[in-house]
Amino acid sequence: MLATITVEEAQLNLKDVIDQVAAGQEIIITRNQQPVARLVSELPKKKLRPAPGLGKGSIIYMAPDFDAPLVA
């Protein structure tokens, strides 16, 4: 969601603006009805795990004795 506020409003309510941005909202700051800045969250996005089976074919070499028992 996108919100627009003035520089003066941003100065008066900085803590609230930061809380809104941290929650995922984008905020555009304007001066004289012209956009001068866009605030977006810098929190890391949750990384999704790759779908099963996407690594098929990624192992291109396997030693011939890979399955051999380990000798102590």
Secondary structure, 3 states (H helix, E strand, C coil): CEEEEEHHHHHHCHHHHHHHHHCCCEEEEEECCEEEEEECCCCCCCCCCCCCCCCCCCCCCCCCCCCCCCCC
